Amino acid sequence: MRLDKFLKLARLVKRRTVAREMIDVGAVRINGRQCKPAAEVRRGDVLEIAYPSRLLTLEVLCDDEAALKRMPSEVAWSLREERRVDPSEKPW
């Protein structure tokens, strides 16, 4: 599944366009590498997502689009780490 679509369906961002913008500025990484919105997300991948005041590290548990639409977001991914960051600091 595409990265931007996964972020939207897993309810990590509200809109797919926001997901694309975050990916383009480098605020989302797959397995420690910068990627494009069309990058493929697979089960077991580790995502790092930088929001303005926090940094999430999570593991993808489900990459099936139909299942993601039906299930709660907590089942789609598992939180590994959550850190607070200074809003003026850019984690990437």
N, C-alpha and C positions, 0 to 999 in steps of 0.2 A: 504494500500500500504506500502511496505517496506520503512523504513526511508532512506536508502542509495539511493534507486531508486527515492524517492520524491525529495531529494536534487539535484539529477542530472536533472530530468525532470523540476523542478522549476527553473533551471539555477542558483542555489546557489553555485554549484561547477561545474567544467568542466567535471570531470570524476567520475564514480561510485567508482573506486578504491580509489580516493582521499577522497570521502565521507566516505568510510569504515575506512580509516586511521584516519580521524578526529574523527569519532565516537569512535574508539578503544582507542584513547588517552584521551577521555573525553571532547572534544571540542564541542560536540553537546548534548543537553539535551531536553527531551520531558517533558513538565509540571514540570520542575525543577528537574527531575530525570535522572541519567545517564542511558544509554540504549545500546542495541546492534544494529548492522546494520539491522537485520531482524525485529526490533521492528515495530509495526503497527502504522502508522500515520493516524489520523482521522481528519475530519473537526472539527474545534474548538480547536484543540491542540495548545499549545504555545511552540514554539521551541526557544531555545537559542543557537546561533551559534557563537563560538569564532574563529575569524580570527586572524592572527598575530597582527594587529594594530587596530582592532575594534571588538565590541561585538554587535551582532544583536539579537533583540527579535522580533519575528513575530508570527502571528496567521495564521494557515492553513485555507484557504477558500475553497480549492478544493482538494479532495483526489482521484479523478477518473483518472486513468492512460490515457485513451483515450482522455479525455478532456484536460489534461495537455500537451499532445503532440501537440494539435491544438492551444492552447491559449497562449497569451503572459504571461510571468512569473509574471507580476504584478497582474494578476487576480488570481493566484494560492495562494497567500499569502498577508497578510497585515502587514506592518511594524508598530510595536508598539514602539520600541525604538532602537536607534543606539548610541553607546558610543565609543569614542576613548579610547584605552588603550595603555599603554606603551608596546612596543614590548618585553621588557625583563620580563614584568609581565605576569604570566600565570593565566588567569581568573578562571581556575578550579583547 
